[in-house]
Amino acid sequence: MYVKCWKRLAAAQQPELPMDTNPLLAIRVVSLCINLPGPVAAARLAKLGATVSKVEPPGGDPLALAAPDLYADLCAGQEVRSLDLKAPDDRSALDELLAAADLLLTSSRPAALDRLGLAWDVLHARFPSLCHVAIVGYPPPEENRPGHDLTYAAEVGLVHPPHLPPSLVVDLAGAEQAVSASLGLLLARERGSPAGHTWVALSAAAAHFALPLRHGLTTPGGLLGGGLPGYNLYRTADGWVALAALEPHFWQDLLRHLGRENATTAELSTIFRAKNSAHWQEWAEKRDVPLIRVADR
């Protein structure tokens, strides 16, 4: 069972895109995005070498108030401008940016973009070399339906009441999909296709990240949901440890170092409960066992 499970997981792994190169060095991006998904995507594109101009409304980005350090990190190296897109002069300033840009990132509902004259057909007619990635809550025909990370996650089973999620996984997933969509549009344009437009729906990103849950892999009792003693959470004398001895050699090493031929979840629970988390982490590091103390929240 361990071997079959590991082979399936290994086949699905993807290599990380190298971030120490600048493949987007000549690319100019205009972002009208506030809050999290769009700014995270823009920051990733900037790390790939793109020149990013972030356009904020007069009231600024709410993220600057909610998490100023995060906001500063995401805006690092970008030109940040405050423009009232309902004012003619400021709208002209945006048009100047778009005329020189390769990609526009937005995260407003399409109805709002339409009111600002930023619908795709209008943009494409005025700026034929401009690609557009529109981050929305839901795909057409529900692209104007409201939502946020919490509602998208709840809809696909990634929320466990009464606890709120410890991270904004859907927003971050949507940001990564926006980066992929941006790279795809830019590559297609470089290969001779017309500049294109695409939607990135956060609800679809949530559904994608819920894929293991939907197929039973992480459901309670599933292979990675508590069904394997080697892949589980264990209470210690003062907290918890996470054990991920998924591959057969890790599992066998764990058993050997514990002096056992096999072990159930209940038996491991008794063993780990005897000492504190720091002890078990140090013990595991010395023996090359994938076990780590669960950080306090």
Secondary structure, 3 states (H helix, E strand, C coil): CHHHHHHHHHHHCCCCCCCCCCCCCCCEEEECCCCCHHHHHHHHHHHCCCEEEEEECCCCCHHHHHCHHHHHHHHCCCEEEECCCCCHHHHHHHHHHHHCCCEEEECCCHHHHHHCCCCHHHHHHHCCCCEEEEEECCCCCCCCCCCCHHHHHHHCCCCECCECCCCCHHHHHHHHHHHHHHHHHHHHHHCCCCCCEEEEEHHHHHHHHCHHHHCCCCCCCCHHHHHCCCEEEEECCCCEEEEECCCHHHHHHHHHHHCCCCCCHHHHHHHHHCCCHHHHHHHHHHHCCCEEECCCC
